Amino acid sequence: MSTADWPLFEVFIRSRHGLSHKHVGSVHAVDATNALENARELYTRRNEGTSIWVVPSNTITASAPEQKDALFTSPVDKIYRHPSFYELPAAVDKM
């Protein structure tokens, strides 16, 4: 098996505690352990991260751009989802 046949892994790095992981790129590797090592060598050489995630690319399911309206547009008939219809308690009036 050549390196071109190795599975592709997506790499996510968290730069500091409390922040979200961000996608930084991809690596080919024999398995997840090797992918983690490759990602560390490639993307965190200067102590840029505190955490690394590697995910097999073939396990990621993504929405298509043409599905944007169906997935992300709020239905007009569900006005109760808008916060303007709720009374805030006095304890949180500074919100």
C-alpha positions as CSV (number, residue, x, y, z in Angstrom):
1,M,0.0,0.0,0.0
2,S,1.5,3.3,-1.0
3,T,1.0,6.5,0.9
4,A,-1.4,7.7,-1.8
5,D,-3.7,4.8,-0.8
6,W,-3.7,5.7,2.9
7,P,-7.0,7.0,4.3
8,L,-7.4,10.8,4.6
9,F,-8.0,12.3,8.0
10,E,-9.2,15.9,8.7
11,V,-7.2,17.7,11.4
12,F,-8.7,20.0,14.0
13,I,-6.5,22.0,16.5
14,R,-7.5,23.9,19.6
15,S,-5.1,26.7,20.1
16,R,-5.9,27.5,23.8
17,H,-8.2,26.0,26.5
18,G,-11.7,27.4,26.3
19,L,-11.5,28.0,22.5
20,S,-13.1,25.8,19.8
21,H,-11.2,23.4,17.7
22,K,-10.6,24.7,14.2
23,H,-10.1,22.8,11.0
24,V,-6.5,23.3,9.9
25,G,-6.0,20.7,7.1
26,S,-5.8,17.1,6.2
27,V,-3.2,14.3,6.5
28,H,-2.9,10.8,5.0
29,A,-2.1,8.1,7.5
30,V,-2.3,4.3,8.0
31,D,-4.6,4.6,11.1
32,A,-5.8,7.2,13.6
33,T,-2.7,7.0,15.8
34,N,-0.4,7.6,12.9
35,A,-2.7,10.5,11.8
36,L,-2.4,12.1,15.2
37,E,1.4,11.9,15.0
38,N,1.4,13.2,11.5
39,A,-0.9,16.1,12.4
40,R,1.3,17.0,15.4
41,E,4.4,17.1,13.3
42,L,2.7,19.1,10.5
43,Y,0.5,21.5,12.3
44,T,1.9,22.1,15.8
45,R,5.6,22.4,15.4
46,R,5.8,25.7,17.3
47,N,3.5,24.8,20.3
48,E,0.5,26.3,18.5
49,G,-2.1,23.9,20.1
50,T,-3.3,22.3,23.3
51,S,-5.5,19.6,21.6
52,I,-5.6,17.8,18.3
53,W,-8.5,15.9,16.8
54,V,-8.2,13.7,13.7
55,V,-11.3,12.4,12.0
56,P,-11.5,10.0,9.1
57,S,-12.7,12.1,6.1
58,N,-15.0,9.4,4.9
59,T,-17.0,9.5,8.2
60,I,-17.9,13.2,7.8
61,T,-21.4,14.0,6.5
62,A,-21.9,17.5,5.3
63,S,-24.9,19.4,4.0
64,A,-24.9,20.6,0.4
65,P,-25.0,24.4,-0.3
66,E,-28.3,24.0,-2.0
67,Q,-29.8,22.7,1.2
68,K,-29.1,26.0,3.0
69,D,-32.6,27.4,3.0
70,A,-34.2,24.1,4.2
71,L,-31.7,23.7,7.0
72,F,-31.0,27.1,8.3
73,T,-33.9,29.5,7.5
74,S,-36.2,29.9,10.5
75,P,-39.8,29.2,9.6
76,V,-42.0,32.3,9.6
77,D,-44.9,30.6,11.2
78,K,-42.9,29.8,14.4
79,I,-42.7,33.3,15.8
80,Y,-42.5,31.9,19.3
81,R,-38.8,31.2,18.6
82,H,-38.1,34.9,18.6
83,P,-37.0,36.2,22.0
84,S,-39.1,39.3,21.7
85,F,-42.2,37.4,23.0
86,Y,-40.7,36.6,26.4
87,E,-40.7,38.6,29.6
88,L,-37.4,38.7,31.3
89,P,-37.3,38.2,35.1
90,A,-36.2,41.2,37.1
91,A,-33.1,39.2,38.2
92,V,-31.8,39.3,34.6
93,D,-33.0,42.7,33.4
94,K,-29.5,43.7,32.4
95,M,-29.4,41.1,29.6
